[in-house]
Amino acid sequence: VLYYFWQRKDKPQDKQEETSHPPEPDVQKTPLDFLRELEESIPDHRKKLSGRELNVLCMLLEGCSYEVVSERMGISASSARAYARRGLEKLGLSKEDLCALYSECMQSQSATVK
């Protein structure tokens, strides 16, 4: 998944896609944008992230603990962990790998903005 995601990010699908869209302004990607883009790299035969899984992973990328996530969402900390575990399984990543990818994405964005 990681190889596919980064390879897909660097190469447009076809020439028409490259020329039909105006360049996007340099805006820092949110955790939600990052996860949606990462989710798009999942092959069609795998399940997509549920809304809860997406919310939990977003908050974890923002630096929230499971306890904070559970308070914000009104669920138990064990439920927050379960949503995170299922979401990470669907992405084929560990929590550390996801955080490293997000960090790398943010560093490459800040380098292009400067």
N, C-alpha and C positions, 0 to 999 in steps of 0.2 A: 504494500500500500504506500509506504513512504516513497519508494522509487517512483511509482506511478504518479503520486501527487506532485512531486517536484518536477518530474519530467513534463507533466501536463501543464503545470503552471508556466513553464518557460516557453512552451511551444503552442501557438494557436492551432485550433482544429483545422482550419483551412484558410486560404488567402482571403476569401470573402469576409470571414469573421474579423480578420485583422484590419481590413480597410473599411468595413461598414460601421464600426464604432469609433466615435471620437475618443482621444486619449482621456483617461480619467484623471481628475486632479489628485495631487499627492495628499491623500487623507489617510490618517493612521487607521488601520484595520482594527475593529473591535473584536473581542473574543467570539462573539456571535457570528460575525462575518467570516472569521477564520475557520470556525467549526463548520459553517455551511459550505465553505469552499472545500474543506477537507472531506466532508460528507459526500460531496459531488464526485469525489475520486473513488468512492466505494463502488465496486462492480455491481451491476444491476441485480445479480442473484443474491446479494446480501441485503439484510434488512436495513432500513434507514433509522436514524435516531428518533426517538420519541421526543415530544416537547419537554417532558420532565428530564430526560437524559441530557438534552441540549442545555436546559437551564442549569442543571447541576454542574455540568462540565464548564459552562461559561463562568459560573461563580468561582469554581476552582481555579480557572485560568486567571481570574482577577485577584487571586490570592486569598480567598475565603477558606476557612476551615470547614469541615463537615458540620460542626456544631452551628456555625453562622449560617451555612446553607440551609440546615434544617429549620432554624428559627425563621429565616426569610420566607421559606416555602411552606412552613406550617406542617412539616413532616418530622419523623424521628431521624436521628443521626444515622441509624442503621439503614433506614430507607434511602437516605441520601447516598450512603456508601453503595447500596445495591444499584441505584440508578447510575452512579458513576461507573461501577464495575461492568454493568451491561452495556453502557455506551462505549466504554473503552474496548470491550470485546468486539462490538460491531465495527469499530474503527480499526481493530487489529493492533492496538497500541497499548503500552503501559502508561500509567499516569506520568512517569518521568519522561517517556518519549514524547508524549503530547505536550508537556510543558517545554521541553527542549525545542520541539518544532515551532511552537508559538513564539518562544524567545528568539529563535533564529529568524523567524518571519518579521518580528518587530525590529530586530537589529538591521535587517536588510532594508526595511522601509525607512528607518531613520537615516540610514546612509544615503538613500536616494533623495530624501527631502533636503538634506544639507547642501 
